Amino acid sequence: MKNNTKRDLSRFVKRNTHKRRGKDAARRELEKIIEQTNVKADGVRIKDSDTCQKRFSGVREMTATGVFCATKNGYGFVRSELGADVFVPADRTLHALDGDTVEVEYKLYTDRFGAQKTEGRVKKIVEYGRKTVIGTLTEELVLLGRRRRGYVLRLIPDDPKISARIRIESAGDAFIGDKVEARLNRGRELVGDVVRVFGDAESFGANYEAHLAECGIEREFSEAALAEAERVAREEISADGRVDRRRQVIFTIDGAGAKDLDDAVSVRKLASGIWQLGVHIADVSHYVRERTALDRAAMSRGTSVYFTDKVVPMLPEVISNGCCSLNAGEDKYALSAVINIDKAGELLGVKIEKSVINSRVRGVYSEVNAIFEERASVSVLKKYKSVIPTLMKMRELYNILKKKSVARGALELDFPEAEVALDKDGHPFSILKRERGDAEMMIEQFMLAANEAVAKHLTERGVPCVYRIHEPPPEDKLREFVKYVHNIGFDTSYVSMTSAGPEDMSRLLSAAEEKGLFAPVSYTMLRTMSKARYSENGVGHYGLALRHYCHFTSPIRRLADLATHRIIHKVLFDGKRAEQYAPYARRAAAAASDAEMRAVSAERRIENMYKALYMSEYVGEEFSAVVNSVTSFGLFVELENTCEGLVPISELEGSPVFDEKTLTIRSSKVRYSLAERVRVRLEEADVMRGKLRFSVLFKEDER
């Protein structure tokens, strides 16, 4: 039969598949033929029955609408309304780009292992997701006719998810080799016109600006917003209608370089033993009124963005660094949350009030840490003389709140942050791991307490709120994580595969810290987690192990906080109907979540560029590193200064193989696991992409 297999199969299918009952028989017979003879069908060797099942089993054909998610290899996936990811081969995308809303026609089938699979094609592009693309302008020699050749302009996109080279019809003032932004003209052919030129694609500055544009970071305010900011900033401070707290010991504690000081604190210990924590937040909503140019700017930007060398504020500097910043010695409007806390750290209640405050001291984390550690200089002690007794009480309350946080199982996924120092020319000359002391963690606990208390207060009164929510890990990711930690030697008998609580995860982190595996386990745990986001529905915060939580403490730099302040003003103070502000809470939550994603992406890109620029002077040099991630394509190693890079699997000795169960790469000569210390050499520093490439010299643990 082997000599005539193709003909026999064709006849068999024609004879049987037109009958309803014959389809199953045809499928079974075809599988037998394929398994027994291992024939070639249409010139392709068939190794299993998947192809036959797709063509001849009772396949369900369906259509759906969703967002197309492209890959660098050309194929992509569409998330359907049913929640399934529909696989779309590269030749069936209809030239859809990443982010397009598409209608997809697909088949749902079961493979021979019983797994549900999908495969489809883009039938129609419903809505274009991208209006512009950023990339490098180049030219390409093409055949223009039978005998004539010529050059056409092409844009090579920076985004690897866009595999097409876009033909440029109008380049404007751009030159070949420039980094540009092109407005897309979508039709049968993907073409575009250059609308913005960043400069030489090999320059640091051009790539810096391109990253900001790619992430949608707005740099300039409208003239109306600037004029309005100047006008409201000139308003004189008055205590009328507010609680006057100017004589109370209230002060700020922030980083040395911070200019937008939006939170101040105070602490009293009552005779009953009850603590009274005051968290006094700049009353930004007093200045940023509804339906104004400043309001539109805040909604559009959503957050301030903090880069190595600059800050792109959510509000004009005359607001963020001026009238709203709680500068020492100046009267300022505030929203004060006065929270009563018992000896065990339980929040007993909160009173929210409009106030006027005057910060006694412009506190700095490093100086407060020096006081706590009894190593402060005479000048620092003199500066803080009037607030040192209060500082000591604050530290006592912090320890109570910290103990309570640990007891409820709040996760501490603290990853080292980099502190990049620049010289006068803007070149990085030092990168250090930023250390956090008691002062930083104390203020963090106070802000957490205020956020929880305010969220609970609003929820109990049925007042809308922009909640900060963190949902439990998806079941499939949780199952993978539990298997991973079990495979590397952890006891997971107490962890549920479907509903592990934060206290279980916290226990795993403690065990990882004892074994010296905190970094890799915490990194993997973070990838398991859902992303925290903003919502008008308060479903709780899994990572903090809190039922009620919102962001209230940073209205200068976050839309979510500003929106919650406005709702407090309108509903609690002005008596407006609560339901009137529910749609606003929903809009603000969506805008704040989108803005946060843009900001995180931009901050990471720019920081990685500066890290690569700094490390570019050390190409060829050796470093001690830790393996913090193992993937199918190599090892990610991190240096002591937080700079991270890839060791490609192709450059490891022997014939390395990736083991997904234990997250190791092993060969006949060596085995690499998470948290191992290795000696590496820096082979390449790609400044424009912000990427480092290393090679492994040897494992330090074996020397």
N, C-alpha and C positions, 0 to 999 in steps of 0.2 A: 504493500500500500504506500510505502514511502515515496516511490517514484511518481505516483499520481495523487499525492496527498492534497495538493491545492485544488485539483479538479474534483476530487471526491468530496472535499469539504463544501465546495460551491454547490454541487448537486444536492448534498444532504440538506444544506440550509434552505435551498429553494423548495425542496420537497416537503420540509417539515414546518418552517417558521410561519407559513401563511395560515396554519391551523392554530387555534388558541391553545389546545392541549399539546400541540407539537412543540411549542417553544421550550418548555421545561425538558422534554425529551431531547430536543436538539442541543440544549446547553449541556446536559449530562453526557451525551454522546461525544460532543466536541471536547469536553474536558478530558474524557478518557483517551481520545485520539491524541490530544496534545501531550498528556502525561506519558503515554506509552511510546510515542514516536519522537517527541521533542522536535516537531517539524518547524519549518519556517512558514509563516503566513504573511503574504504580501511582502516577502523579502526580509522580515524581521523575526528573529528567533524568539519564540514565546516561551517564557520560563514558568508561568503560572496561568491561572484561569481568569485573571482580572480583565483582560481585554475581551474575552468571550462573555464574561458577565456583563460588562458595560454594553455590549452590542446585542446580546440575546436573552438576558434575564429580564424579569419584570421591572425594568428601570422606571422610576418616577421622574417625569419631566416637569420642571417647575420654572417659574419666573419670580424675580424679586428685584427690589430697588435698594441700593445701599451705596456706601462710599467705597471707592476703589483704592486699595492700598497696594502700591507698586513695590517691586523689589529691584535691586540693582541688576538682576539677571533678566529683566524684561517681563517676566510673568508677575501675577499679582493675585490678590484675594479681595472678595467683596463680602462684607458683613451683611447678611440678609436679615429680613425682619424676624425670621425664626431663630436667629442667633448663630446660624451655621456660617463658617467661613467658606465661601465658594471659591474654589481654585480656578483661575483663568490662565490658560497657557499663553505664552508670549505672542503667538500668532493670532490670538483671538481677543485681544484687548480693544480693538477698534481705535487704537491710538489714544486711549484714555490715559490721563496723567494722574499721578498720585493726588488724591483729594477730590477728584471728580465724583459727582453723584451719577451713578449709572443704573441702567436696567439690564439685568443679567438673566440669561436663559441657561438653566443648568439641569444636570441630572443628579439625582440622589440614588446611590446604589450601595450595596454591601459587598465588601471584598471577601475572599475565601477565608479570611481570618475572623470574619464577623464584624469588622469595623465599618462604620458608616462613612462614606466618602462622597465628595461632590466634585464635579468638573463642569465648567460652563464656558459661555462666550458672552462678551458684552454686546448686547443687542442695540442699545441706544445710550448716548450720553445725555442725561437729563439736565444736568447743571454743571458748568465748568467750575472747578474748585480753585484753579490758579488763574490769575489774570496776568501775572508777570513771572519771569524766570531770570535768575542771576547766574552769570557764568562768564567764560572767557571768549572773547571774539577772535575768531580765526578765519582762514580762508581755505577753500578746498578746490582742487582742479577736477572738473567734471566734464563729461561729454555733453555738449550743447546741441549737437546735431550729428549727422552721419560722419562728417569730416572735421568738425570744428570743436575745439576744446576751449574752456574758459574757466575763470575762477568765480566762485560764489562765496558769499560770506556765511559763516556758520557760527552758532553759539554752542559751546560745549558747557552744559549746565554743571554747576557746582554740586547740585543734589544728585547723588548716585542713583536715586530712585527714578530719575528721568534719563532713560538710556538714549533717547533720540537726540540727534544733532539738529538744532533748529535753524532753518534758513532765515537769514536776516535780509529784509527788503530795504530797510533804511537804517544806516549806522549813525547818522547825525555827525557829531564831532569825534566819535570814537575812532581809535586806531587799532590795527591788528595787535593782539596781545593785551588789550585793555580788559579790565574787569568791568562788566556792564550789567545793567538791568534792561530787559526787553519786555515790551508789552506784546502778549500773544494774540495772534489772529488765528482762530481755530476754524478749520474747514477740512477739505480733503487732504490738504498738506499743512503741516505745522510750521507756521512762519511767524516772524515777529519784527518789531521795530524797536531800536534802542531808544530808551527814554531817559536813561541816567548813566553817566560815566563815572566810575569810582577812581580810575587811574590804572597804572601798570599792574597787571595781575600778579606780578612777582613781588610787589611792594607790600610791606606790613600795613601801611595806612589804608590802602585800597581794600585789602581783605578785611580789615577791622570794620570799615564802613559797610562793606558788603554783608558781613555777618549781622550787623545791626538792622540793615534793610531786610535781609532774609527773615529775620525773627520779628519783623514788624515793630521795631522800637522807634517811637516818635521822638524826634529831637527838638522840634520847634513848637512853641505855643502860638495860638492865633493872636492877632492883635487885640481882639476883643477880650480874650482871657487875660492877657497881660495888663490891659487897661483896667479891667475889673479888679485884678489882684492889687494893683497899685492903689486903687480907690479904697477898698475895704481894709487894707493894711494900715491906713492912716486913722482908722477909728480909735478914739480914746477909750481906755479901759474904765469901766464903771462897775461897782459892786451891786448896783440896783437889781433886785430880783434874783440875787445869787447869794450863796453861803460864802461869807468872807473867811478864808483860811490863810490869809497872808501872814498871820502871826504864828502859825503852826510850823513845827520843824518838818519841812518838806524839801526834798532835794532830788536831783537826777543822778543816775550812775550810768554811764555809757562808755563806748570806746573813745580813745583819745581823738580820733579824727572825725567823729560824728558831729554834724551841724544841725540835723533835723531832730531835735530833742523832743519827743512827743510823750514821754512818760516820766512821772516823778512819783516818789513813794514816801510814806510816813508810817510809823508804827507806834502804838500805845499798848501797854499791858494794864488792863483794868484790875481793880481790887479783887474782883471775883475770880481772877485767873484767866478770864477771857481775853484773847488777843484781838486788837482792832487794827487791821491792815488797811491803809489808805492807798489806793492806786489812782493817781490823778493824771488824767489824759488830756492832752491839748484839745480844746473844743473847736475842732476844725469845721464842724458843720455849722457853727455860728457864722463863719466867713464864707463857706461854700454853700450857697443857697440853691434850692431846687430850680431847675430849668434855666440856669444861667450858663454863661460861657465857661466858667470854672467847673461847674457841674458836668458839662459835656466833656471837658478835658479830662476830668477824673474818670468818667465812665469809659472814655476811649482808651486811656493809657492803662488804667487798672492797678498799677503798682509803680513804685520807684524801682529803678534798676541800678544795681551797684556793680561797677566795674573796677578793675585794678587801678585805673587812673582817673576815673570820673564817676559822677552820679548823674543819671538821667531821672530827674524828679517827676513824681506824678502831678505835682502842683508847682506853679512858678516859685522861684526861690524867695521872693518877697513874702510869700506865704510860708513855705516849708522851712526856710532858714531864718525867717523874720518874725512876723507877728504871731505865728503859731508855735514857734520853737520855744520851749520852756527854759529860756536862758536865765542864768543865775542873776538875782537882784532885780528882775523885771516883773511887774504885775502881768499876769496872763489869765485868760479865760480857760477853764478846764471843766471836764465832766469827771466828777470824783465818784469812785466806787468804794464805799467804806464797808469792809467785810468783817464780820465777827467770826472768829475761829476759836474752837475749844482746844483744850490741852492736848488732845489726840490728833489735831490737825483737821477735824471735821469742820466744814463750812456751815455756819449756823444761819446765815442770812446776809443780805447786802442791801445797802441804801445807795441809790444813784441820785446825784444832785448836781445842779449847775453851781459852779464855784468860781472864785477868784483866788489864785495862789501866787506865791512869790518864792521861787526856789532859793534856798540858802546857799547851796554849793553846787558847782558844776563838777559832779563826781566823775572819776575816771576809774575804770576797772582795775588797771594795774596799780593805781595808788591805793585803792580800797583793799586789794589783795595784800599789799605791803603792810597795811595797818593790821589786817587779820593775822598775818604771819609775824607780826612784831619786828619788822625790818624797815619800817617807814623812816624816811629822813626827817630832820627837824622841820624843814619847810612844808613837807606834806602834813605832818602832825599839826602844824600851825594852821594850814588851810582848812583842815577838817575839825578843828577844835570844838566848834559849836555843835557838831553832829555826831561826834564819836560815841557818846552814850546811846544815841538812837541806833547807830550802826551795830553796836553790840547786841541790842535787843533784836534788831533785824536778823542778825546771824542766828540767834537762838530760835526765832520763829522759822527761819529757813530750814534748820535741822529738823524741826517738827514736821514741816510740810514735805520735806524730802523723804523722811521715814514713812509717812503716809503714802506717798507716791509709790515707793518700793513695795509696800504691803499690798496695795491693790493690783500690782502686777504691771505697772506702766513700763513700756519698753524703752530702753536706753540705747538707741541706735546712733550713737554719736560717732561720726566719722571725722577724722582729722581734716581741718581746713588749712589752706595755704595762706601765708601772709607774704605777698610779693612786694618787695621794696624797689622803687624806681629812683634813678638818679635824675638830675635836673634836665637831662635830655630825653627822659621818658624811657630809658633802657633799664631792664631789670638787673639789679646787681646782687640781689639776695632773695632766696625763697626759704622760708622757715615754716615749720608746723606751728600753727596758732594754738597756744595753750589756754585752757579754760580753768579759772580758779573759782574759789567760793563766791566771789563777787558776781561773776557772770551767771553762775548757776542759781544764786540767790535771787537775782532779778528775774531770771527765767521762771522760778517757782512762784514768785509774786504775780507775774503776768499770767501764768497758768491759772492761779487761783482767781484772779479777776475775770478772766475769760469764762471760766466755769461758772462762777457766781452770777455773772450777767446773763449768760445763756439760760441758766436755770430760772432766774428771776423773770425773764421775758416769756419763757415757755409756760410757766405756771400762770401767767396773766393772759395768755393767748395773744401775745404781741408778736408780730412777724420779726424774723431775725435772719441774718445771713450766717448760717451755721458753718463751722469748720467740721467736716465729717470725714471719717476714715472707716470704711466698711471692712468686715472680716476678709481674710484672704480667700480668693476663689478656690473651690474645692479641689480642682485638678492641680493647681499650683501648690496647695497645701500638701496634697498627697505626695507630690514629687519632692518637696522640701523634707518631709518627714522621712521618706525613703533615703534621701541623701544623707541626713545627719545620722540615720541608723547605720548606713553603709560605712561611714567613717568612724564608727565606734561609740556612738552615744546611745544611752538608754532612752528609748522612746515609748516605753510601755504605757506611760501615763498620758500620752498625747493622742488625742482623737484625730483620725484622718479626715474627718468631715467638719469638726467644729472646735478646733483647738482654741482655747481662750488666750488672752494676752499674758495671763499668769503662767501658762504652759510655755509660751515662747520666751518669757523672761527667765524661766528656770533653765531652758536650753542655753540661753546666752550666758548665764552664770556658769554652767558646766563647761561651755566653750572657753570662757575666760580662764577657768582653772586648768584647762588642757593646753592653753596657749593658742587656741584656734578662734579667738573672738573675732578677728578681722574677717576671715573668710566666711565664717558662719553668719555673721551679721550682714555682710554683703549679700550672701545668698538669701537670707531671710528678707532683706529689703526688696529683692527682686520678686519674692513670693507675695509680698503685700500688695493690696490695692493701693492706688494713688489717693492721697488725701486731696480733698477738693472742697469747694464751697457749694452749699445747697440751701434752699429755703426750707428743707425738711430736716429736722434735727434727729438723725438716726444714731447719733453717738460717735465717739472717737475710739476706735479699736486700739490704736497704738498707745494712747494715753489712759486707756481703761476708764473712760468717762462717759456717762450717759448724756450729759449736756455740755456742749462746748461751742464757743464762737470766737471770733477775733474782734476784740474791742480796744486793744491797747496801742494800735499804731495807725491812727487815721490820717497822719501826714503822708504816709507812704503806701497805704493799702486801701483800695476801694471798699473791700468787705467791711473793714472797721468803720470807715466813714459812713457807709450805708446804715450800719447798725446804730451809730450815733444819731443819724438823722431820724431814724424810726423812733428812737428813744425820745428825742426832742418833740417830734410831732404827736406821738401817741401818749407817752407818759406825762409830758409837760404841757403840751398845747391842747390835749384832749381830743385829737382827731380819732376817727374810727380806725381800729386796727386793720380791718379787712381792706381798707383803702390803700395800705402800703404793702400788701402781700405781693402784687405784681411787681412792684419796685424791688422787693427783696429777691424775687426770682430773677429779674433782669440783672441785678447787681451781682448775684451769685454766679451766673453764667459768665458775665464779663470778667469778674475777678479770677475765675478758674482759667479762662483763656489767657488772661494777662500773665498769670503766674507761670504757665507753661512757656510762654514767649520769653519771659524774663529769665527763667532758669536756663533755657537753651542758650540765650545770648550770653549770660554770665559765664556759663561753662565754656562756650566757644572762645570767648576773649581770654579767659584765664588760661586755657590750654595753649593759646597762641603765645602768651607771655611766658609760659613755662617752657615751650619749645624754643622760643627765642633765647631764653636764659641758658638752656641746656645745649644749644647749638655751639657754644664755645667749648663744650666738653666732649665732642664727638671723638671716639677712639679711646676715651678714658674708662676706667673700671670703677664699679660701685657695688656696694652691698645692697641687696634687695630682698623683698619678700614676695612670694607667689600669692597673689590675692584672688586670682581667678584662673580657672583652667577650662578651656573651650576646645572644640573640635579643630580649630585652626591655630591654636597655640596657647602660650602662657601670658597672662598679664602680670607684670611685676611692678612693685611700687618701691621707690627709693625713700629714704628717711625724710626727705624734704617734701614728700607727697607727690612728686612727679611720677607719672605712671606711663608705661609703654608696653608694647607687644613683642614677645619672642615668637616668631612664626614657627609652626610645627615643622615646616620644611627645613628649618635651620637647626633642628635638634639632632644630636648624633644617633646613629643606629637607624632603625626603621620604626619610628614612634607611632603608637596607636593610642587613640583617645578612648578611655573607658568612661562612659556616661554615668554608670551606676556609682562609681566611687570618685568621679571627677578627678581622674589622674591621667597622665600621659606616660606611657611606659614603652621601653624598647628592650632589646636584649642586653643593653649596656646600662641603662639608667631608668629611674622612675621618678616622676615629678608629681608632688601632691600640694594641696593648699597649705599655706602658712609656712612652707619650707623656706629657709634662707639660702639664697644663691648668689654667686658672684657673677655679675653681668658686665658686658661692655656695650657702651652706647654706639650704635652703628649709624644711625641717621636721626636727624631732627628736622621734621617737615614743619616749618614755622607756619606756613600759610594754612595748612590743614590742622595744625595743633597736635601733631602726632609724633611719638617717639618709637624707634625700633631698636631693640636690644638683641644681643646674643648671650647665651649662657656659657660661662667658662667652666664652672664647676659648682657643686653643691657644698655650701660652707659647712653644713652639718656633718659632712663626711671627711672634712679636713682636720 
